[in-house]
Amino acid sequence: MKVMRDDSDMLEEYNFSGGIRGKYASRYKEVTNIIMLEPELMEYFPDSASLNEALRSLANIMKKYKNKKAEQRAQADRQPSVP
């Protein structure tokens, strides 16, 4: 197995001369969602599972807060106005 001189990961048998650059890029972009995490947050979220768990918790809190605010507005609308 011969290895290319410039790139040890590429074998000489690989031939990309007929390839089209970016041919599948748009399809790949549709099914991936990459988010860059700041280095100081890696201590708290070492993997995607821990980050997703935290985001789900935050989303639930936001949903409850939003529902509570909507209930408060509805309740204020039902109360008679004081002249």
Secondary structure in CASP SS format (residue, H / E / C, confidence):
PFRMAT SS
TARGET T0000
AUTHOR 0000-0000-0000
METHOD secondary structure of the structure
MODEL  1
M C 1.00
K C 1.00
V E 1.00
M C 1.00
R C 1.00
D C 1.00
D C 1.00
S C 1.00
D C 1.00
M C 1.00
L E 1.00
E C 1.00
E C 1.00
Y C 1.00
N C 1.00
F C 1.00
S C 1.00
G C 1.00
G C 1.00
I C 1.00
R C 1.00
G C 1.00
K C 1.00
Y C 1.00
A H 1.00
S H 1.00
R H 1.00
Y H 1.00
K H 1.00
E H 1.00
V H 1.00
T C 1.00
N C 1.00
I C 1.00
I C 1.00
M C 1.00
L C 1.00
E C 1.00
P H 1.00
E H 1.00
L H 1.00
M C 1.00
E C 1.00
Y C 1.00
F C 1.00
P C 1.00
D C 1.00
S H 1.00
A H 1.00
S H 1.00
L H 1.00
N H 1.00
E H 1.00
A H 1.00
L H 1.00
R H 1.00
S H 1.00
L H 1.00
A H 1.00
N H 1.00
I H 1.00
M H 1.00
K H 1.00
K H 1.00
Y H 1.00
K H 1.00
N H 1.00
K H 1.00
K H 1.00
A H 1.00
E H 1.00
Q H 1.00
R H 1.00
A H 1.00
Q H 1.00
A H 1.00
D H 1.00
R H 1.00
Q C 1.00
P C 1.00
S C 1.00
V C 1.00
P C 1.00
END
